[in-house]
Amino acid sequence: KMVLSIYGGKESDYIITSPISGYRVEKFVNPNMQIRPDNSANLFTISNLDNIWILANVYESDISNIKVGENVTIVTVAYPDIKFTGKIDKIYNVLDPDNKTMKVRIQLKNKENLLKPEMFANVIVHQQLDSIMMAIPSKALVFDRNRYWVVIYKGNCNLETRQVDVSRSTSLYSYIRSGIKPNERVITNLQLLIYGALNK
């Protein structure tokens, strides 16, 4: 009010109308803030959330396996029992220098407008591979000397450490190109201690 009186203005109410319907996702105005005609900054950002984008981080080791058009499943922290589906529509070309990840953009329909800006989500990429590989629990792997190893159980007091070639890993399973054979058993409990004892 004081600034307004200095310039000879009068206090009055104004109604700001959005040109589109949607949700307010950003606000750049605060109580008692002066709005000047020479300030071109937006007061609000209004967005329609029927169709949205999700930005996901891809680890550097997995970048070569990601392609535009691949189907993905999204699970959010807010709705862990609901699976959303979408497609990768853009792969960015710059790596984040802090966490060594590259962003991909996923387009999807926002069912019932459940997804909101700044939500956290896990993204699962569905890929069809031509090759068949062995799968073992990821916790069985031991990383040593820049290589992956597993402890093979052949019987009581009969254990073997063996190098394996890992194609890709998830939080649950790792896919192995070579190093183990069908029906061989790997140690998944205390394998790091056993590996260390066998390689003393």
C-alpha positions in Angstrom: 0.0 0.0 0.0 2.8 2.4 0.8 4.5 1.9 -2.6 1.1 2.3 -4.3 0.5 5.6 -2.5 3.9 6.9 -3.4 3.0 6.5 -7.1 -0.4 8.0 -6.6 -2.2 4.7 -7.2 -5.3 3.4 -5.6 -5.9 0.1 -4.0 -8.2 -2.2 -6.0 -8.9 -5.9 -6.6 -8.0 -7.6 -9.9 -9.0 -11.0 -11.1 -6.4 -13.0 -13.0 -7.9 -15.5 -15.4 -6.0 -18.4 -16.9 -6.4 -18.9 -20.7 -6.6 -22.7 -20.2 -8.0 -25.1 -17.7 -5.7 -27.2 -15.7 -3.6 -27.4 -12.5 -1.3 -24.7 -11.0 2.1 -26.4 -11.0 4.3 -23.3 -10.4 3.7 -20.0 -8.5 5.9 -17.0 -8.9 3.9 -14.4 -7.0 3.6 -13.9 -3.2 1.5 -11.8 -0.9 2.3 -8.0 -1.0 4.5 -8.5 -4.0 4.5 -5.6 -6.5 3.4 -6.6 -10.0 5.0 -4.3 -12.5 4.2 -4.0 -16.3 7.9 -4.2 -17.2 8.3 -7.6 -15.5 7.7 -10.3 -18.1 8.0 -13.2 -15.6 5.0 -15.6 -15.3 2.8 -15.3 -12.2 1.6 -18.9 -12.4 2.2 -21.9 -14.6 -0.9 -23.8 -15.5 -0.6 -27.3 -16.9 -3.0 -30.0 -18.2 -2.0 -33.3 -16.6 -4.0 -35.6 -18.8 -0.8 -36.5 -20.8 2.5 -36.1 -19.0 6.3 -36.7 -19.3 8.4 -38.5 -16.8 12.2 -37.9 -16.6 14.1 -41.0 -15.5 17.8 -41.4 -14.8 19.7 -44.2 -16.6 23.0 -45.4 -15.3 26.0 -45.0 -17.6 26.4 -48.8 -17.9 22.9 -49.2 -19.2 22.7 -46.4 -21.7 23.5 -48.6 -24.7 20.6 -50.8 -23.9 18.0 -48.0 -23.9 16.1 -47.2 -27.1 13.4 -44.8 -28.2 10.0 -46.5 -28.4 10.6 -49.1 -25.7 7.7 -49.8 -23.3 8.1 -49.0 -19.6 6.2 -49.6 -16.4 6.2 -46.9 -13.8 5.6 -47.5 -10.1 5.4 -44.5 -7.8 6.0 -44.2 -4.0 2.6 -42.7 -3.6 0.7 -45.5 -5.4 2.9 -48.6 -5.0 0.0 -51.0 -6.0 -0.8 -49.1 -9.3 1.3 -49.7 -12.4 1.4 -47.0 -15.1 2.6 -47.7 -18.6 4.3 -45.5 -21.1 6.9 -45.3 -23.8 10.4 -43.7 -24.1 10.1 -40.8 -26.6 13.4 -39.1 -26.1 17.0 -39.9 -24.9 19.1 -36.9 -23.8 22.7 -36.7 -24.9 24.3 -35.2 -21.8 25.4 -37.1 -18.6 24.9 -35.6 -15.2 28.4 -35.0 -13.9 27.4 -35.7 -10.3 25.8 -39.1 -10.5 26.9 -40.2 -14.0 23.4 -40.8 -15.2 21.6 -39.8 -18.4 18.0 -38.7 -18.6 15.3 -40.3 -20.7 11.9 -38.9 -21.3 8.8 -41.1 -21.0 5.4 -40.1 -22.3 2.2 -41.6 -20.8 -1.4 -40.9 -20.1 -2.1 -39.8 -16.6 -5.0 -42.1 -15.4 -7.4 -40.2 -13.2 -4.8 -37.4 -12.8 -3.1 -39.5 -10.1 0.5 -38.4 -11.1 1.6 -35.0 -9.9 4.7 -32.9 -10.6 7.8 -33.7 -8.6 6.7 -37.2 -7.6 9.3 -40.0 -7.3 8.9 -43.2 -9.3 10.7 -46.4 -10.3 10.8 -47.1 -14.0 11.1 -50.6 -15.5 12.1 -50.8 -19.2 10.7 -53.9 -21.1 13.2 -55.2 -23.7 12.9 -58.1 -26.0 16.3 -59.8 -26.3 17.3 -62.4 -29.0 19.8 -64.2 -26.8 19.1 -66.6 -23.9 21.2 -66.1 -20.7 21.5 -67.6 -17.3 19.9 -65.6 -14.4 21.2 -65.7 -10.9 20.3 -63.6 -7.8 22.3 -60.3 -7.9 23.3 -60.7 -4.3 25.4 -63.7 -5.3 27.9 -61.5 -7.2 31.2 -60.6 -5.7 33.1 -57.6 -7.4 36.8 -58.0 -7.1 39.8 -56.9 -9.2 37.4 -55.1 -11.6 35.6 -58.4 -12.4 32.5 -60.2 -11.1 32.8 -63.6 -9.4 30.5 -66.2 -7.9 31.0 -69.0 -5.4 29.9 -72.3 -6.9 28.6 -74.9 -4.5 29.5 -78.5 -5.6 29.0 -80.2 -2.3 30.1 -80.1 1.3 33.6 -78.8 1.5 33.6 -78.5 -2.3 33.4 -74.8 -3.3 34.8 -73.0 -6.3 35.2 -69.3 -7.1 34.5 -68.6 -10.7 34.6 -65.4 -12.9 31.4 -64.6 -14.7 30.5 -62.2 -17.5 27.6 -60.1 -16.4 25.4 -58.7 -19.2 23.1 -56.6 -17.0 21.7 -56.5 -13.5 18.6 -55.5 -11.7 18.0 -55.2 -7.9 16.9 -58.9 -7.9 18.6 -60.7 -10.8 21.8 -60.6 -12.9 22.0 -62.0 -16.4 25.2 -64.0 -17.2 26.7 -64.4 -20.6 29.3 -67.0 -19.5 30.9 -68.5 -16.4 28.2 -70.8 -15.1 26.2 -73.8 -16.4 22.6 -74.8 -16.0 21.8 -76.5 -12.7 25.0 -75.2 -11.0 24.3 -73.7 -7.6 25.7 -70.4 -6.4 26.2 -69.2 -2.9 23.9 -66.3 -2.0 24.5 -66.1 1.8 27.8 -64.9 3.3 29.3 -65.3 -0.2 31.8 -62.4 0.4 33.3 -64.0 3.4 33.5 -67.4 1.7 35.1 -65.8 -1.4 37.7 -64.1 0.8 38.5 -67.3 2.6 38.9 -69.3 -0.6 41.2 -66.7 -2.1 43.6 -66.2 0.8 
